[in-house]
Amino acid sequence: MIDLYYWTTPNGHKITMFLEETGMPYTIHPVNIGKGDQFKPEFLKISPNNRIPAIVDQAPTDGGAPIAMFESGAILLYLADKIGRFISRDIRARLDCIQWLFWQMGNLGPMAGQNHHFAHYAPEKLPYAIDRYVNETGRLYAVLNKRLADREFITGEYTIADMASYTWVLPERQSQNIEDFPHLKRWKEAIKARPATQRAYARAKEINPGTGGIQTDAEKKILFGQTKDVVR
């Protein structure tokens, strides 16, 4: 059994997509980041960076004590290795998957996240910042579009690299025209049509029916006002 500490964000969706694809039994423990649940001591024991998602594997393969994991990319890699699916056992194909997983973690996620912040949440609209992150998001879309020109999925077969990137390709929210990226569009539609993807996003609506981003000043203060003082 996997205990999933989750909220309805792109990083959270990665893990529900994987769990729904594999049929692994899991229990969702909602962590409402707009209310500050991520700062509760019991959650920080699992995720010291006060970010979702996090998991506790109650039945690790070594038969030992439960294993806690944080960071969405690390969780995907751990789960894929545990179950032997969605990452190749062939060393070259495995490395290809890992480098694209890290590409999402180090590029697409952070840049798109800053895109969201300056376009939708910043109290002052800063044209330089907005242009910087919109343009970089577009560049990353182009990188992925080029990669998908001659293959169905990022590494050929559907893997955790696709799950990781899919949740962060949000063209309307990120000021991108998906028609400029035909291979990316085809890939996005194919993953959206997967039954497991649909089940994962249905779970999000169950957990957070009001999903739609951070709305109130109190929520913004919790999420965007963090300093070193929140680390205790």
C-alpha positions as a Python dict, from the first residue, in 0.01 Angstrom:
ca = {
    (1, 'M'): (0, 0, 0),
    (2, 'I'): (121, 347, -93),
    (3, 'D'): (21, 641, 123),
    (4, 'L'): (17, 941, -110),
    (5, 'Y'): (38, 1290, 37),
    (6, 'Y'): (-116, 1493, -241),
    (7, 'W'): (-269, 1813, -360),
    (8, 'T'): (-414, 1900, -698),
    (9, 'T'): (-106, 2046, -866),
    (10, 'P'): (94, 1934, -1170),
    (11, 'N'): (347, 1759, -948),
    (12, 'G'): (70, 1587, -756),
    (13, 'H'): (-96, 1464, -1076),
    (14, 'K'): (222, 1287, -1184),
    (15, 'I'): (191, 1037, -903),
    (16, 'T'): (-181, 968, -936),
    (17, 'M'): (-124, 910, -1309),
    (18, 'F'): (141, 650, -1232),
    (19, 'L'): (-62, 478, -962),
    (20, 'E'): (-370, 463, -1181),
    (21, 'E'): (-168, 323, -1472),
    (22, 'T'): (-25, 44, -1261),
    (23, 'G'): (-321, -35, -1040),
    (24, 'M'): (-102, -17, -730),
    (25, 'P'): (-320, 21, -419),
    (26, 'Y'): (-292, 365, -266),
    (27, 'T'): (-456, 596, -19),
    (28, 'I'): (-464, 972, -73),
    (29, 'H'): (-393, 1197, 223),
    (30, 'P'): (-488, 1549, 111),
    (31, 'V'): (-237, 1822, 192),
    (32, 'N'): (-416, 2150, 129),
    (33, 'I'): (-125, 2378, 45),
    (34, 'G'): (-349, 2686, 38),
    (35, 'K'): (-431, 2632, 405),
    (36, 'G'): (-77, 2551, 514),
    (37, 'D'): (-111, 2176, 569),
    (38, 'Q'): (241, 2135, 427),
    (39, 'F'): (385, 2285, 746),
    (40, 'K'): (233, 2031, 982),
    (41, 'P'): (505, 1842, 1175),
    (42, 'E'): (376, 1502, 1068),
    (43, 'F'): (404, 1599, 701),
    (44, 'L'): (748, 1755, 741),
    (45, 'K'): (876, 1423, 874),
    (46, 'I'): (798, 1280, 531),
    (47, 'S'): (868, 1584, 314),
    (48, 'P'): (1127, 1813, 480),
    (49, 'N'): (1106, 2060, 191),
    (50, 'N'): (737, 2124, 277),
    (51, 'R'): (626, 2041, -76),
    (52, 'I'): (386, 1787, -220),
    (53, 'P'): (377, 1516, -334),
    (54, 'A'): (528, 1269, -92),
    (55, 'I'): (469, 900, -33),
    (56, 'V'): (516, 635, 228),
    (57, 'D'): (555, 284, 90),
    (58, 'Q'): (418, 59, 360),
    (59, 'A'): (551, -257, 191),
    (60, 'P'): (894, -190, 38),
    (61, 'T'): (1053, -468, -164),
    (62, 'D'): (1331, -522, 90),
    (63, 'G'): (1076, -621, 351),
    (64, 'G'): (1200, -358, 591),
    (65, 'A'): (1040, -58, 756),
    (66, 'P'): (816, 175, 550),
    (67, 'I'): (1004, 404, 311),
    (68, 'A'): (916, 773, 284),
    (69, 'M'): (996, 963, -35),
    (70, 'F'): (960, 1325, -145),
    (71, 'E'): (1027, 1502, -480),
    (72, 'S'): (795, 1393, -760),
    (73, 'G'): (1069, 1277, -998),
    (74, 'A'): (1234, 1066, -729),
    (75, 'I'): (897, 917, -639),
    (76, 'L'): (826, 823, -1001),
    (77, 'L'): (1166, 661, -1035),
    (78, 'Y'): (1124, 473, -708),
    (79, 'L'): (778, 343, -798),
    (80, 'A'): (878, 248, -1152),
    (81, 'D'): (1173, 47, -1020),
    (82, 'K'): (957, -110, -749),
    (83, 'I'): (700, -243, -990),
    (84, 'G'): (921, -286, -1297),
    (85, 'R'): (704, -80, -1529),
    (86, 'F'): (723, 249, -1718),
    (87, 'I'): (1102, 253, -1725),
    (88, 'S'): (1312, 16, -1933),
    (89, 'R'): (1549, -238, -1783),
    (90, 'D'): (1780, -186, -2081),
    (91, 'I'): (2057, 43, -1957),
    (92, 'R'): (2056, 281, -2256),
    (93, 'A'): (1679, 315, -2269),
    (94, 'R'): (1672, 356, -1891),
    (95, 'L'): (1924, 639, -1904),
    (96, 'D'): (1725, 805, -2182),
    (97, 'C'): (1416, 798, -1962),
    (98, 'I'): (1604, 930, -1660),
    (99, 'Q'): (1758, 1223, -1847),
    (100, 'W'): (1419, 1333, -1978),
    (101, 'L'): (1270, 1293, -1632),
    (102, 'F'): (1543, 1521, -1499),
    (103, 'W'): (1482, 1759, -1791),
    (104, 'Q'): (1128, 1804, -1672),
    (105, 'M'): (1232, 1844, -1310),
    (106, 'G'): (1507, 2094, -1386),
    (107, 'N'): (1357, 2281, -1681),
    (108, 'L'): (993, 2245, -1780),
    (109, 'G'): (854, 2241, -1426),
    (110, 'P'): (1051, 2532, -1279),
    (111, 'M'): (1021, 2754, -1587),
    (112, 'A'): (649, 2689, -1632),
    (113, 'G'): (602, 2743, -1259),
    (114, 'Q'): (761, 3087, -1280),
    (115, 'N'): (548, 3153, -1588),
    (116, 'H'): (239, 3081, -1377),
    (117, 'H'): (361, 3297, -1090),
    (118, 'F'): (444, 3614, -1279),
    (119, 'A'): (149, 3592, -1519),
    (120, 'H'): (-123, 3491, -1270),
    (121, 'Y'): (-17, 3555, -911),
    (122, 'A'): (241, 3834, -883),
    (123, 'P'): (90, 4147, -726),
    (124, 'E'): (267, 4358, -987),
    (125, 'K'): (273, 4269, -1357),
    (126, 'L'): (639, 4281, -1458),
    (127, 'P'): (668, 4263, -1838),
    (128, 'Y'): (1032, 4153, -1830),
    (129, 'A'): (958, 3863, -1596),
    (130, 'I'): (647, 3757, -1785),
    (131, 'D'): (826, 3768, -2121),
    (132, 'R'): (1126, 3584, -1980),
    (133, 'Y'): (927, 3286, -1857),
    (134, 'V'): (672, 3277, -2138),
    (135, 'N'): (957, 3271, -2389),
    (136, 'E'): (1149, 3005, -2200),
    (137, 'T'): (836, 2792, -2170),
    (138, 'G'): (794, 2822, -2546),
    (139, 'R'): (1153, 2717, -2601),
    (140, 'L'): (1100, 2409, -2385),
    (141, 'Y'): (780, 2324, -2572),
    (142, 'A'): (986, 2340, -2891),
    (143, 'V'): (1249, 2108, -2746),
    (144, 'L'): (984, 1853, -2658),
    (145, 'N'): (804, 1901, -2989),
    (146, 'K'): (1126, 1825, -3176),
    (147, 'R'): (1189, 1520, -2963),
    (148, 'L'): (842, 1386, -3045),
    (149, 'A'): (872, 1439, -3420),
    (150, 'D'): (977, 1080, -3488),
    (151, 'R'): (838, 888, -3190),
    (152, 'E'): (506, 836, -3017),
    (153, 'F'): (633, 914, -2669),
    (154, 'I'): (943, 1079, -2530),
    (155, 'T'): (1157, 765, -2525),
    (156, 'G'): (949, 570, -2775),
    (157, 'E'): (739, 379, -2524),
    (158, 'Y'): (517, 543, -2263),
    (159, 'T'): (724, 601, -1947),
    (160, 'I'): (751, 809, -1633),
    (161, 'A'): (920, 1076, -1846),
    (162, 'D'): (591, 1131, -2027),
    (163, 'M'): (388, 1138, -1706),
    (164, 'A'): (622, 1395, -1556),
    (165, 'S'): (607, 1632, -1853),
    (166, 'Y'): (240, 1590, -1940),
    (167, 'T'): (113, 1762, -1628),
    (168, 'W'): (323, 2072, -1695),
    (169, 'V'): (218, 2126, -2059),
    (170, 'L'): (-69, 2370, -2008),
    (171, 'P'): (-64, 2590, -2318),
    (172, 'E'): (-358, 2817, -2237),
    (173, 'R'): (-228, 2889, -1889),
    (174, 'Q'): (128, 2935, -2014),
    (175, 'S'): (52, 3173, -2304),
    (176, 'Q'): (145, 2917, -2568),
    (177, 'N'): (-31, 2830, -2893),
    (178, 'I'): (-37, 2452, -2905),
    (179, 'E'): (-88, 2467, -3283),
    (180, 'D'): (273, 2584, -3308),
    (181, 'F'): (381, 2247, -3170),
    (182, 'P'): (200, 1976, -3370),
    (183, 'H'): (394, 1679, -3236),
    (184, 'L'): (351, 1801, -2880),
    (185, 'K'): (-21, 1847, -2943),
    (186, 'R'): (-57, 1492, -3073),
    (187, 'W'): (134, 1356, -2771),
    (188, 'K'): (-72, 1562, -2526),
    (189, 'E'): (-399, 1439, -2674),
    (190, 'A'): (-284, 1076, -2670),
    (191, 'I'): (-195, 1087, -2301),
    (192, 'K'): (-512, 1276, -2211),
    (193, 'A'): (-716, 999, -2374),
    (194, 'R'): (-560, 725, -2161),
    (195, 'P'): (-813, 586, -1910),
    (196, 'A'): (-558, 607, -1628),
    (197, 'T'): (-502, 977, -1697),
    (198, 'Q'): (-874, 1039, -1687),
    (199, 'R'): (-906, 851, -1359),
    (200, 'A'): (-618, 1046, -1207),
    (201, 'Y'): (-770, 1382, -1293),
    (202, 'A'): (-1109, 1264, -1171),
    (203, 'R'): (-949, 1195, -834),
    (204, 'A'): (-825, 1554, -832),
    (205, 'K'): (-1181, 1681, -866),
    (206, 'E'): (-1290, 1455, -582),
    (207, 'I'): (-1015, 1586, -354),
    (208, 'N'): (-1046, 1951, -449),
    (209, 'P'): (-1373, 2035, -628),
    (210, 'G'): (-1278, 2402, -631),
    (211, 'T'): (-949, 2345, -813),
    (212, 'G'): (-845, 2640, -1024),
    (213, 'G'): (-537, 2788, -871),
    (214, 'I'): (-458, 3002, -572),
    (215, 'Q'): (-730, 3261, -526),
    (216, 'T'): (-722, 3446, -193),
    (217, 'D'): (-464, 3679, -44),
    (218, 'A'): (-429, 3442, 251),
    (219, 'E'): (-344, 3153, 19),
    (220, 'K'): (-94, 3367, -170),
    (221, 'K'): (73, 3470, 153),
    (222, 'I'): (111, 3107, 260),
    (223, 'L'): (253, 2994, -72),
    (224, 'F'): (452, 3294, -191),
    (225, 'G'): (562, 3456, 134),
    (226, 'Q'): (791, 3180, 255),
    (227, 'T'): (1135, 3264, 389),
    (228, 'K'): (1401, 3081, 586),
    (229, 'D'): (1186, 3134, 892),
    (230, 'V'): (933, 2872, 781),
    (231, 'V'): (1198, 2602, 820),
    (232, 'R'): (1189, 2487, 1180),
}
